[in-house]
Amino acid sequence: DAGVTQSPTHLIKTRGQQVTLRCSPKSGHDTVSWYQQALGQGPQFIFQYYEEEERQRGNFPDRFSGHQFPNYSSELNVNALLLGDSALYLCASSRSVNEKLFFGSGTQLSVL
Amino acid sequence: KQEVTQIPAALSVPEGENLVLNCSFTDSAIYNLQWFRQDPGKGLTSLLLIQSSQREQTSGRLNASLDKSSGRSTLYIAASQPGDSATYLCAVEETSGSRLTFGEGTQLTVNP
């Protein structure tokens, strides 16, 4: 049983570019959450998707957007990249909105 | 706004020592608290989850306690091993299905 899978594992972009990160939830899970983890910091909540809708959102600008597909997989899009967007982006899935989270290994994004 | 603090930020101990990691949170109205382990550049692995009605949870050499009224949790690691070297994060969930609010973590090094 595959856990939460994220792609790509590493990504290098330049300022102003746009990026799309992908996440496949654990089998049987229908809720996906995204977190940003800067170096040396704890993860910060970006948003949560359930039934293809954004259910909760953290304190992130509109440059951060997402999508959930009918098969429950999800994408995180970041527009107009800034140097400060460099971080490990973590996806977590759960069986429903109020169940335990399982985290993927993350996508390391570097913005130059 | 919930804030989570972890002390110490870093800890280095010789193999075999028992140790305690501390976590405090500002708003005691939480749903549950989790302790996670994170290896460098990797995702999060849940170690222990304590519901707000519980006082402690144990798994092998790990024991986590929760004192909701004082806004504190501790993670006790018995007979530490070099393989325990990692960053340990605590996170609180304020209501069922809500976002996790993380501390900045304690970086543990266990020396052979």
Interface residues (C-beta under 8 A of the other chain):
Chain A: V4 S33 Y35 G40 Q41 G42 P43 Q44 F45 Q48 Q56 G58 L88 L90 A92 S96 V97 N98 K100 L101 F102 F103 G104 S105 G106 Q108
Chain B: V4 F36 G41 K42 G43 L44 T45 S46 L49 L89 A91 S96 G97 S98 R99 L100 T101 F102 G103 E104 G105
